[in-house]
Amino acid sequence: MRGASALEGVLDQAHGPLSVWVIWESVLPTDSRPPDANTVGLLDDRRVRQFWDPGHLASTALRDGMRAHPTGIPITRQRRHDDADDTLWDAVALFSPAARWAETMPAPYYLDGDVINIVAELERQLESAPR
């Protein structure tokens, strides 16, 4: 939840076109249910769409995209136990507006986290983001 609050603060400062997908997924044994209304309500920016992904489909799709389109970003970045096959968690992935999902998800040009620890860098990335 601290990451959601931090992200909301970043979005308050980010102007211009931006689409934000927040993917909530089970990572810990206590994460067996979707986030409640209070948690979802931490992100009330109109550019945000929130999804519950108990099967880690987004995490898997991002890993597959990074394998298909290698970048300088380590594939283990923000995966539990630094394991490329484990779950992505508390991460921010940024994609160019020109990126298109074809056979696989495109690789992000930026991927990092924990969200609460990367606020300043995320703000810099958004300020200089391709338009």
N, C-alpha and C positions, 0 to 999 in steps of 0.2 A: 504494500500500500504506500510505503514511502516513495517508491519509484513512480507510482501514479501521480502523487502530489508533486514530485519534482518535475515530471514531464508536463504537467499542467502549467507550472511556472514557466517552463521553456516556451510552451505554446502561447502564453500570454505575451511574450516578447517577439514571437515569430510572425512576420507579416507576409502577405502574398499568398499565392496558391500553394496549397499543401494538403496532401491526403495522409491521414494517420490511421493505421490499423493497429489496434491493441489486441494482442492475442493472449488471452488468459488460458493457462494450461496447468494440468496437475504435475507438480514437480516433487512435492513432499507427500508423504502418506496422508497428511491432514488436508490435502488439496483435492478431495474427492468430489467436491461440488463446485458449480460455477460461482463466481464472485457475487456477493449480495448487492442490493441496490445502493447501499452506502458506499461500497467500494467502487462500483461502476460510476457512481455520482462524483467521484473525485476528478473525473475527466469530463468536463461539460462543454468543452470546445466543440463547436459545430463541425469541425473538420475531422473529428475522431469517430471511428466506427470500432465497436468492441465485439469480440467474438470469444466464445468458449470452445476450446480445442482439447478435450480430454484424451484424444488419440494421438496427440502430437503431430498432426498432419502438417502444420505450418513449419514446425521444426525440421521435420523430415524433408519437406520440399525445399527449404532453404539449404540444407546440407547437400541435397542432390544437385541443386543449382550451382552451388559453389564447387562441387566436384566437376560438373560439366563445363563451367566457365571459371577456371582458376584465376585468382587474384592474389595480391600480396597479403591478404588477410588470412591468418591461419584458420583452417577449417574447425579447429577445436575451440576457437574463441567463444567464450561464454557458454560452453557446454559443460554439463556436470562432469566433474572429475577430469577435465581436459581430455575427454574421450570423444573422438569424432562421431561415434555412433550413439552418444548419449543425448539427452534432451537439452535444447537451447533454453536459456532462462535469463530473465532480467536483462535483456539486451535491446539495443536499438540498432536497426538496420536501415540504412538510407539508400534509396535507389534513384537513379537519374530519371527525369521525366520521360526520357526517350526509351527507357528500359521496357521491354515487352516480354511477357511470359509466353514462350512458345512450347517447345517440348519439355522444358524445365523452367523453373523460376530463374530469373536472371540473378547473377551474383550482385550483392550490394557493393557500393563504392566505399561504404563506411559500415563497420560493425563493431560495437563495443558495449560495455556495461560494467558493472552494475549501474543502472540508470542514475541513482542518486550520486554516484561518484564521477559521472561524466557530464554533468550539466554544463559546465563552462565550454568543454570541447564540443558538445552537441550544439550549443548556441553558435559557436564559430562555424561549425559545419553547415548549419542552416543558413547563416549569413552569406556564405560563399557557395551555396549549392547551385548546381547548374539549373538554369531556368528554361 
